[in-house]
Amino acid sequence: MALRDAIAEHRAGRMTAAETAYRSLIQAQPHDAGINHHLGVLLVQTGRADEGLNYLRAALEANGAEPLYYFSLAKGLLAAGNPAEAGTVLRQAGQVGVADKRFEPLKAQIRDAAVAQYRQALAARPGDAVLLDNLGTALLAQGKVEDAIACYREALTHQPDFAEAHFHLGAFGNGSRMKFLANLGLKQAALPPHERPHIPTLTDLPADALPGYFALVQRVAAAVESGTGADGTFVAMNNKISQSVPHLHTHVVPRRRKDGLRGFFWPRTKYGSETEAAVLAAAITAALPSSLPSSRPS
């Protein structure tokens, strides 16, 4: 039986006949993207998501330029109760320039499922700081800023030194980001402003703070690329020139091919709203590698 005949059986709802046909075809062509995809979809549809995901991953591996394969894998992961990984698949599609009109409605389903999943987990483990932080980020992705802030704050009432919650809450300008930086190894950041040493340029940064500082730059660069679906990043540092008050800082700019960046200048636009900015911040912070550096400068 040809693939088109197997698909016809599938579309007619004759699942057993379609599955038999797909399995026969895949024995002869185990790396065929189309056969793997259709068998994977059928298995997910018939309640065998775990097995189906193996075929859907194989389809995407065989052809990473087909939007339908990203869509079906993300949908299968959602059916398997893994909205976080489903979201990652769609971000990967964006990173390689693959788009599809079906992605946006699916992203909304993924966000809803993530919120529901974290709420269910919290019902079993109330007060879990990690779950509260994850729920806050999921709510922020829905545009529910006040609810997200409340979750971050509640996480910190249960675990006051929880670095990731401090970082997420710090996006709203309450000083928590400084506590996050301190946990990364930039311990001076946790001091009150009048006690915190001013670092004008890179050459003024103490040698023992260099590993912590550039570990943070590395993490942020990876998160900006992943969280925004960018093709890459532009990482730069300017010392003294064009600064009314010299201060150490690093620019991390998401890049896309043919985006118009020339030298140190990039096209700048305003956010449509504070919520839009907060949602983008949530996507970037959620993409930060979860493990903090194991060694911290004293």
N, C-alpha and C positions, 0 to 999 in steps of 0.2 A: 504494500500500500504506500502511495506517495504521501508526502507531508500535507499537501492540500486536502487529501481525502481524510487524513487524521483530524485536521482542523475542522473539516465539515462535520465529522462525527461529534467533535467537541462542541461546536456551536449549536448543534442540534440537541445537546444535552445528553448524548449517549456516552457517558463518562467512561464506563468500563471498556467499551469498544475503542474509544479514543486513547485511553491509557495503554491498552494493549498495542495499539498501532505505534504510539510514540516510543514505547519501550523497544519495540522491534526495530524501529528506525535508528534509535540511539545506539543500539548494539553495533550497527554497521557504520554509524557516523558519530562517535562519542563526543567529538569536539564541535559539532555543528551548533552554532548559536541559536538558530531558530527552533530546532528540535528541543534543545535544553530549555529554552524559554517556555515553550508551550507545555511541556511536561511539568515544569516547575509551577506554572500558573494553575494547571489542573490539580496538582497535588495540594496547593494552598487552598483552592476552592473546595476541595473535598476533605478539608480538616487535617491535612498532613503537612502542616507548614514547615516543620523542621526538615523533613526530607525534601520538600519542594524548594527550600532556600538553597540547598546544595546545587540544584540544577539552575536556579536563577543566577546564582553567583558564577556558575560556569558559562552561562550565556553572556553575561557582562564581561567576563574575562576574555571571551572569544571575540567580542565586538564592543569596545568601549565607546563607540561613536553613536550608538543607537539609543535615542531618548527612551524608547519603550522599555528597554532592559533596566534602566535606572528606576523608572516608574514602577515596574512590576516587582523589582527587588525591594524597594522601599515599602510598597504596599504589602508584600509578603512579610517583611519584618514587623510592620505595624500589626498585621494579623497574628503574628507570633508573640505579641506583647512586648516589642522592643522599639518603642518610638524614638529613643535616643539614636540608635543605630540607623533607623530609617531616615532620620534627619541628616545624619552624616552622609548617607548615600546621595541624597539630593544636593548637599553642599559639594560633594565630589563632582557631581554633574556640572555644577556651576563653575568649578575650578577648571574644567577642561572645555568650557564653552558650550556645553550641551544644554539646550533649553526645550521646554515643551509646555503647552498651555495647561496640561493636566497637573503640572507640578504645584502650582499655587493652591488649588483646592486640597491637594494631598498634604501640603505643608500645614494648612489649617487643621486638618484631621490629626496630624502628628502632634501639633501643639496641644490640642484638646486632650489627646490620649495621654500625653506626658503629664499634664496637670492632674488628670484623673488617677493615673498610676501613682504619682507621689502622694496624693491625698489618701489613697487606699493604704499605701505603705505607712503613712503617718498615723492612720487609725490603729494600726497594729503596734507602732513604735512612736507614740507621742513624745515630743520633745527631742527627737533625733535631729541634731544640728545639720548634718549633711543633707538629710531629706528636706529640711526646711529651706536650706540654701538652694537646693535643686528646684524645689517648688517655686521659690521666689524668681529664679531665672526663667522657669517655664511660664509663670504668670507675666513676667516682663515681656516675653516674646509675644504674648497675647495683647500687649499694650496696657495691661493692668498695673500701672506704675505704683500706686499707693498700696495695693495688695502685696506687690513684690517687696516693697520697702518693709512692710510689716513682717514678712517672713524672714528677711535678713536680720531684722532687729530681734525677732524671737529666737532665731538661731544663736545669736550672740548672748542672749540671756541664759541659754543652756550651756554654751561653750564660749566664754568671753574671748579666748585667744584663737578662735577659728579664723585663720588667715583669709580663706576664700570669701567668707561672708563679709569680712572687713573690706576686702577689695570691691566686692559687688556693691556694698552700701556706700563705699567711697565715691562711686560714680555720681552720687547725689550731693557730694560736697560737704560731708559732715566730719571729715578727718579720718575716717576708717581706713582710707587707702594708705595713710602713713603707717598704720599698724601692720597692714599687709606687707608693705615694703620692709618694715623692720623684721618681720618673720622670714623674709627672703634673704636677710643678711645685711640689709642697709639699716643698721640699728639706730643710726643717728636720726633717721626719719621719724622715729617714734617720740622724739623729744619735743617739748613745747617750742613754738617758733622762736622765742627769745633765747632759747638754749641751743637751738639747732645750728651747727656751723654752716656758714654760707659757702657753697662751692662754686666759684665763678666759672671755671673752665675744667676741661678734662685733665689738664696737667696739675690741677689743684686737688684732684680726687686722691685721697690716701690709697697707697698701694694695696692695703688689706681690704679695701672696699671694692676694688676693681672686679674680682670674681663675682660678687653679688650683683653689682650694677649690670655687668654685661650678660650675666645669666638671665636677669630680668628683661633686658633688651631682646635677647634671643627668644625668650618665651613669648613676649608681646608680638614680635615679628611673625612667629609661627601662628599665633592666635589671630592676628589681623588678616593674614592670608586665608586661613581656614574659615574664620567667622564671617568674612565678607564675600567669600567665594572668589577672591582675587586671583590673578594669574601669578602674582609675585608681590614683592614689597620693595620700597625704596627706603633705606635706612641711612640717616645722615645726622651729622653733628656740626654745629656752627659755634665757633669760639670767639667771643668778644665782638666781632663785627656785626653791625645791625642789631645790637642789643643796647637799649638804654641803660639797663642794669645787667651786666654779664652774669649768666647763670647756666650751670650745667644742665643740659637736657638733650634728648635724642628724638628725632623725628622718625616715625614709622608710618609710611604712606602706602596704602594699597595700590597696586599697579595692575593695569590691564593692557594688553597689547594694543598699540596704536592709540594710547590714551592722551597723547599730546604733551607728555612730560618732557621738558627740555632743561637739562642741567638741574639746578636746584629749584626750579619753578614747576608747579603743577596746577592744573585747573582747580579752582576752589568754588564751591557752591554752598549755600545755606541749607540746613535741614528744614523740612517742611513744618516740623513742630518739635517740641521738647520730647514728646512721646516717641517720635521717629528716631531721635538721637539716642534715647534711652534703650530702645529696642535693638539698635545697632550695637550699642555698648554691651548689651546682654549677650548678643551673638558672639562678640569678640571675647568677652570674659568667660563665656561657657566653653570656648574653644581652647582656653589656656590648658597646657598639660597639667594633669591633676597632682603630680608629685612635686613637692617643693625640693629645692636643692638639698642634698644630704649634708654638705659641708657649708658652714656659714662663717664669714670672717668675724673676728672678735672686735 
